[in-house]
Amino acid sequence: MNETKITPEIVAQHGFTPEEYEKVLEIMQRTPTMTELGIFSVMWSEHCSYKSSRIHLKRLPTTGERVIVPPGENAGVVDIGDDWCVAFKVESHNHPSFIEPFQGAATGVGGILRDVFTMGARPIALMNSLRFGPLSEPPAVAGGLKDIEENPPATAGGSDNAHIYRRNKSILKGCVDGIAHYGNCFGTATVGGEVVFDDAYNLNPLVNAFALGIVRKDQIFFGKAEGIGNPVLYVGAKTGRDGIHGATMASAEFDEEALEKRPTVQVGDPFLEKLLLEACLEAMRSGAIAGIQDMGAAGLTSSSVEMASRAGTGLELDLTLVPQRETGMTAYEMMLSESQERMLIVAKSGREKQVVDIFKKWELDAVVIGKVVEGHYLKVFHNGVLEAEIPVDTVTDAAPKYSRPMKAVESRESNFFSRLSTLDS
């Protein structure tokens, strides 16, 4: 195993607090390799682990007589009667949409489409909920009511903030174009949505995308790495360096250097994803698939550890076999890449060639890169070297959870009218 000198600077660059890194050392009982550090980094990011929101999400209702698949899988599934179900997923792609509005929003749509058809469902509808900063200076208010606010919002003041309005317009156009581009090219209609403009979203958009598909109740698939000895296949697009550390980027606070993070935003290909949809559904109908998972945030890392965690198994992967579109990629880069339009499949033993042939028919890569093993470790090899050996549950269930400080927020409307009432008196 490669020895690595992990400095405090490297730890900080990976988004760890000193306490979180100490927890990594406690788990590993040694200094992690760079690949292992990267795996912990993306899986313990806010984007993947929900370490600040999980305690609140647990308070929401998730069960019911029609709930077939509750949270924990790629998408939720609800029974709609007559042996039909709907699979649906909502996801935000806020930070990527700030850095690169078109691709950030487009790949957000691509990601939730994959989450839906990974369940065996065919997507039939998209929706979105968007929040942007104002596109121009607010109009003057008669009667001097502008003076009510003791501290006017940052966007008030006209030309001094013209650059903010220009950037807000650019973000809006890029996001709307990206959402439309991916859905239209993939062939799924956007049937509704909403847009809200407010100072609170200046240079900080919220881009929430929703996808819905339909599936027969007896044809639902799950993201589990079941069956000791079953082969693990990489299918879809080739792996590149786009999107590396996208999950940790999406979890960080932005500063004036944020726009330099464009390489962490993925680049999508909706036409290729359409082929991936048809190939996946055909492979599912063949009966050759034991489990399937989208390579979304954290790419090959999240798909492999989440599949193993759900099944209570281990995985061995040989990254030397991963289809790559760039040369000289390291194990670290391949495990953290968020290249789009990729899936991880666990095939039934002896039927891997059937899966490969189906994907080849659709002109997509399909390669056996590993196998399901006993135990609970993820082992990653590259060029004959063991690059990572991590207990699966330590990067999933053992991720840190935080109860952040909270306070009540006075609504802007009530604040405005209370000040107005004071002025009138």
Secondary structure as the mmCIF struct_conf table of DSSP 4:
data_model
#
loop_
_struct_conf.conf_type_id
_struct_conf.id
_struct_conf.beg_label_comp_id
_struct_conf.beg_label_asym_id
_struct_conf.beg_label_seq_id
_struct_conf.end_label_comp_id
_struct_conf.end_label_asym_id
_struct_conf.end_label_seq_id
HELX_RH_AL_P HELX_RH_AL_P1 PRO A 8 GLN A 13
TURN_TY1_P TURN_TY1_P1 HIS A 14 GLY A 15
HELX_RH_AL_P HELX_RH_AL_P2 PRO A 18 MET A 28
BEND BEND1 GLN A 29 ARG A 30
HELX_LH_PP_P HELX_LH_PP_P1 THR A 31 THR A 33
HELX_RH_AL_P HELX_RH_AL_P3 MET A 34 MET A 43
TURN_TY1_P TURN_TY1_P2 TRP A 44 TRP A 44
BEND BEND2 SER A 45 SER A 45
HELX_RH_AL_P HELX_RH_AL_P4 GLU A 46 SER A 49
TURN_TY1_P TURN_TY1_P3 LYS A 51 SER A 53
HELX_RH_AL_P HELX_RH_AL_P5 ARG A 54 LEU A 57
TURN_TY1_P TURN_TY1_P4 LYS A 58 ARG A 59
BEND BEND3 LEU A 60 LEU A 60
TURN_TY1_P TURN_TY1_P5 GLU A 65 ARG A 66
STRN STRN1 VAL A 67 VAL A 69
TURN_TY1_P TURN_TY1_P6 PRO A 71 GLY A 72
BEND BEND4 GLU A 73 ALA A 75
STRN STRN2 GLY A 76 GLY A 81
TURN_TY1_P TURN_TY1_P7 ASP A 82 ASP A 83
STRN STRN3 TRP A 84 SER A 92
HELX_RH_AL_P HELX_RH_AL_P6 ASN A 94 ILE A 99
BEND BEND5 GLU A 100 GLU A 100
HELX_RH_AL_P HELX_RH_AL_P7 PRO A 101 PHE A 117
TURN_TY1_P TURN_TY1_P8 THR A 118 GLY A 120
HELX_LH_PP_P HELX_LH_PP_P2 ALA A 121 ALA A 121
STRN STRN4 ARG A 122 PHE A 132
BEND BEND6 LEU A 135 SER A 136
HELX_LH_PP_P HELX_LH_PP_P3 GLU A 137 ALA A 140
HELX_RH_3T_P HELX_RH_3T_P1 ALA A 142 ILE A 148
BEND BEND7 GLU A 150 ASN A 151
TURN_TY1_P TURN_TY1_P9 ALA A 154 GLY A 157
HELX_RH_3T_P HELX_RH_3T_P2 GLY A 158 ASN A 161
HELX_RH_AL_P HELX_RH_AL_P8 ALA A 162 PHE A 186
TURN_TY1_P TURN_TY1_P10 GLY A 187 GLY A 187
STRN STRN5 THR A 190 PHE A 197
HELX_RH_3T_P HELX_RH_3T_P3 ASP A 199 TYR A 201
TURN_TY1_P TURN_TY1_P11 ASN A 202 LEU A 203
STRN STRN6 LEU A 206 ARG A 216
HELX_RH_3T_P HELX_RH_3T_P4 LYS A 217 GLN A 219
BEND BEND8 GLY A 227 GLY A 227
TURN_TY1_P TURN_TY1_P12 ILE A 228 GLY A 229
STRN STRN7 PRO A 231 GLY A 236
BEND BEND9 ALA A 237 ALA A 237
HELX_LH_PP_P HELX_LH_PP_P4 LYS A 238 LYS A 238
STRN STRN8 THR A 239 THR A 239
BEND BEND10 ARG A 241 ARG A 241
TURN_TY1_P TURN_TY1_P13 ASP A 242 HIS A 245
HELX_RH_AL_P HELX_RH_AL_P9 GLY A 246 MET A 249
TURN_TY1_P TURN_TY1_P14 ALA A 250 SER A 251
BEND BEND11 ALA A 252 ALA A 252
HELX_LH_PP_P HELX_LH_PP_P5 GLU A 253 PHE A 254
TURN_TY1_P TURN_TY1_P15 GLU A 256 GLU A 257
HELX_RH_3T_P HELX_RH_3T_P5 ALA A 258 THR A 264
BEND BEND12 VAL A 265 VAL A 265
HELX_RH_AL_P HELX_RH_AL_P10 PRO A 270 SER A 286
TURN_TY1_P TURN_TY1_P16 GLY A 287 GLY A 287
STRN STRN9 ILE A 289 ASP A 294
TURN_TY1_P TURN_TY1_P17 ALA A 297 ALA A 298
HELX_RH_AL_P HELX_RH_AL_P11 GLY A 299 ALA A 311
TURN_TY1_P TURN_TY1_P18 GLY A 312 GLY A 312
STRN STRN10 GLY A 314 ASP A 318
HELX_RH_3T_P HELX_RH_3T_P6 LEU A 319 LEU A 321
BEND BEND13 VAL A 322 VAL A 322
STRN STRN11 GLN A 324 GLN A 324
BEND BEND14 ARG A 325 GLY A 328
HELX_RH_AL_P HELX_RH_AL_P12 ALA A 331 LEU A 336
BEND BEND15 GLN A 340 GLU A 341
STRN STRN12 ARG A 342 ALA A 347
HELX_LH_PP_P HELX_LH_PP_P6 LYS A 348 LYS A 348
TURN_TY1_P TURN_TY1_P19 SER A 349 GLY A 350
HELX_RH_AL_P HELX_RH_AL_P13 GLU A 352 LYS A 361
TURN_TY1_P TURN_TY1_P20 TRP A 362 GLU A 363
STRN STRN13 ASP A 365 VAL A 373
BEND BEND16 GLU A 374 HIS A 376
STRN STRN14 TYR A 377 HIS A 382
TURN_TY1_P TURN_TY1_P21 ASN A 383 GLY A 384
STRN STRN15 VAL A 385 PRO A 391
HELX_RH_3T_P HELX_RH_3T_P7 VAL A 392 THR A 394
TURN_TY1_P TURN_TY1_P22 VAL A 395 ALA A 398
BEND BEND17 ALA A 399 ALA A 399
HELX_RH_AL_P HELX_RH_AL_P14 ARG A 412 ASP A 424
#
